């Protein structure tokens, strides 16, 4: 290659010496911990040496500098060698490595962002490359900067479909600033990998996905320097043939050593042998500084340019209001970016695309990769990221969402077409588990807007809320119930219908809130009065408002939700009032797998429409209703 300059012998020897020290420190750390994956570290020692001390440009004293090249260790179980690298560059003290996996140490069993040199958590395999795609897309299209993104994968995780979703994405968008290094060490956890050392098959697969693929000896530092110095018009896949446990004679290329530390005596013997391979060398090599071409970004106070334009009584679906809100938010901040999974004409994210096409990313029907790309786009606070698809399809990306929480990621996802109210499309398209999913994620905030005004406010609040935000939107058009100047806050419910004579408190959201309004009007003719609460956020739930208002209705609460019983609004309310005396909660929810039908037919058939609410109120007041 014309852009390749062969390193001198002193540089090559220095890189070999670093690889030996990385092996030594990986063994020391895992033996001290009594657990870990030293053999998985040893197969990538030369790769890590060349990457961090010859190829990558970064400031070791400032790991999150926006100009730095990025690195993701997708095979997160090899974390000890990553920590050894950062000790080698002086960011960590070498004796800190001996605290690996201890509760008081930040050096956890797998990489997490509490470590300044880690952007995304890894360890659930098959997700690193998707996040790297998001980082590379940001670098090329949003930052327009020269930094490169390197992702190191194990061959075991290449059985994960999400890897190939990422490969397709990178090829489609010609992410030539992205390099994937595949550690082909032949052995998985409990068996050899499917292709073992057939590196030519890996090469053909990567080429078939539109990558430039090169096979190298993963223990030859000169070959690694050469291939990592190449530049291409395509993403680059380096297929590195390695030996698991390289440098540990008893474990090298042998089954039964995955995730097993060396005993103290064995470690001492291996370390002594590895130290003997370190050749005296006068050359001291340090990382090259990056180009200073990533502009500063401010994501503070991402606000709407004006109040919502809807009027009380207008009709609009919250899914459309979501799309309108995205486009509006994008006018005020150039760092709002939107992803979608080929559902933009249903989620209405197409309204953002039409207005801000350079900040829209089509992820196609690959929801797992879409979430990973969103995580990558959001790292180092480069973008405010929204990603949308049908609510039900986030279930297949649940592991990526779970890892977003572990990554301390600030991403916003919107699930449209929730519940049976979507109608004729049937149960495969109905989001009926989504509230349960997101309620179980510790960093999640769940917005469930009930009209266009609250949907727009949810988008603005999500953009300024840390952690993972989920916005649940509906297909049917419903009335605007809030004035455009209504003030909304995370964790603050709204009492939308009340009198001094209320008999029952009804908590409902989305389409069921509108059914509750109709039930309240019907019951008023019987001189039965309802107090209606719109929770706005399901998590955190405004338990105080619910409890205070339910006391005025003698502790009688009915919850109504377009969701299964398990894990939804009803259970959230039950959790909020569990310690209150004299409270009765009756829940209305979808009790079984639904079917196709018109929205109003399904709401009635599954007992969450206005007539069902009326019947539940009558039963509760007659004393025959039991808490469910």
HELIX and SHEET records of a PDB file:
HELIX    1   1 UNK A    9  UNK A   33  1                                  25    
HELIX    2   2 UNK A   38  UNK A   42  1                                   5    
HELIX    3   3 UNK A   45  UNK A   50  1                                   6    
HELIX    4   4 UNK A   51  UNK A   55  3                                   5    
HELIX    5   5 UNK A   76  UNK A   78  5                                   3    
HELIX    6   6 UNK A   79  UNK A   88  1                                  10    
HELIX    7   7 UNK A   94  UNK A   99  5                                   6    
HELIX    8   8 UNK A  128  UNK A  137  1                                  10    
HELIX    9   9 UNK A  138  UNK A  142  3                                   5    
HELIX   10  10 UNK A  156  UNK A  159  5                                   4    
HELIX   11  11 UNK A  161  UNK A  172  1                                  12    
HELIX   12  12 UNK A  199  UNK A  208  1                                  10    
HELIX   13  13 UNK A  221  UNK A  228  1                                   8    
HELIX   14  14 UNK A  264  UNK A  276  1                                  13    
HELIX   15  15 UNK A  318  UNK A  332  1                                  15    
HELIX   16  16 UNK A  344  UNK A  347  1                                   4    
HELIX   17  17 UNK A  350  UNK A  355  1                                   6    
HELIX   18  18 UNK A  357  UNK A  359  5                                   3    
HELIX   19  19 UNK A  367  UNK A  378  1                                  12    
HELIX   20  20 UNK A  379  UNK A  381  5                                   3    
HELIX   21  21 UNK A  391  UNK A  397  5                                   7    
HELIX   22  22 UNK A  398  UNK A  406  1                                   9    
HELIX   23  23 UNK A  420  UNK A  422  5                                   3    
HELIX   24  24 UNK A  427  UNK A  429  5                                   3    
HELIX   25  25 UNK A  434  UNK A  439  1                                   6    
HELIX   26  26 UNK A  452  UNK A  463  1                                  12    
HELIX   27  27 UNK A  511  UNK A  524  1                                  14    
HELIX   28  28 UNK A  543  UNK A  551  1                                   9    
HELIX   29  29 UNK A  569  UNK A  577  1                                   9    
HELIX   30  30 UNK A  599  UNK A  605  1                                   7    
HELIX   31  31 UNK A  610  UNK A  622  1                                  13    
SHEET    1   A 5 UNK A  70  UNK A  73  0                                        
SHEET    2   A 5 UNK A 149  UNK A 154  1                                        
SHEET    3   A 5 UNK A 178  UNK A 184  1                                        
SHEET    4   A 5 UNK A 236  UNK A 241  1                                        
SHEET    5   A 5 UNK A 212  UNK A 217  1                                        
SHEET    1   B 2 UNK A 315  UNK A 317  0                                        
SHEET    2   B 2 UNK A 477  UNK A 479 -1                                        
SHEET    1   C 7 UNK A 360  UNK A 362  0                                        
SHEET    2   C 7 UNK A 336  UNK A 340  1                                        
SHEET    3   C 7 UNK A 384  UNK A 390  1                                        
SHEET    4   C 7 UNK A 411  UNK A 416  1                                        
SHEET    5   C 7 UNK A 468  UNK A 472  1                                        
SHEET    6   C 7 UNK A 444  UNK A 447  1                                        
SHEET    7   C 7 UNK A 537  UNK A 539 -1                                        
SHEET    1   D 5 UNK A 494  UNK A 497  0                                        
SHEET    2   D 5 UNK A 530  UNK A 534 -1                                        
SHEET    3   D 5 UNK A 504  UNK A 508  1                                        
SHEET    4   D 5 UNK A 556  UNK A 564  1                                        
SHEET    5   D 5 UNK A 584  UNK A 590  1                                        
END                                                                             
